[in-house]
Amino acid sequence: MISECASFGAASVEILMNRQLKTPNKFQELIQGLEKLNAVHVFDGTLGAANTKIDLKEKFQEVLTCM
């Protein structure tokens, strides 16, 4: 669901992390990558302004061009 929120719509995405049993894990890696792109903000007591959306259509076209 997080990747869909980071790809579509106009909402800023805030994430409230829960306790992870294994660190780092694929969920944390996804969140960190989206955070670097300013697509999500991990809630730290403040609200962020992470509202950059990822254009998946462009990414899919790049992959299809390489095939």
N, C-alpha and C positions, 0 to 999 in steps of 0.2 A: 504494500500500500504506500510506503514511503516513496518508492520510485515513481509511482503514478502521480502523487502529489507534487513531486519535484519536476514532473514533465508537463502537466496540464493545469489549466486554470490560472487564477491570479492571486491566490492566497499565499501568504508567507507561511513557511512550514516550521513549526516549533516541535522539538522532540524532547520528551521527558524520558531519559534513560532509566532502565531498571538494572538490577544487579545481574551481571553476567557471570556465569559459572566458569567459562574458559575465556581467557583474554590473551592476545587479541583473537577475535573470531570474525567470521565473514560478515556478520551484521555490523560490528564496529567498523570494519574496513569500508563497508558501503557508506555508513554515516560519515566517516572521516573524509571520504572522497567527495561526497555531496557537500560537505561543509566547506571544503577547499574551493568548490565552484560557487559558493554562496547560494546554494539551492536549499539548504536547511540550516537551522540554528539549534544547537543543543542547549536546552534550557538550563541556565546557570543562576537563576534568580532574577535575570533580566530578560526582556523580550528583545529579540534580534530583528533584523530587517532582511532576512534571507528570502528574497523573492525572485531570484534568477531561475528561469525555467530552462530545462535541457531539451533541445530540439531533437527528438529521436528520429524523425523523418530524415533529417540530414545525415545522421549516423548510419541509418539503415541503407541509404543510397550510397554512402561511401563503401560499405561492406559489399553491397551488390555489384558495384563497379569493379571491385577487386576479384570477383568470381569469374 
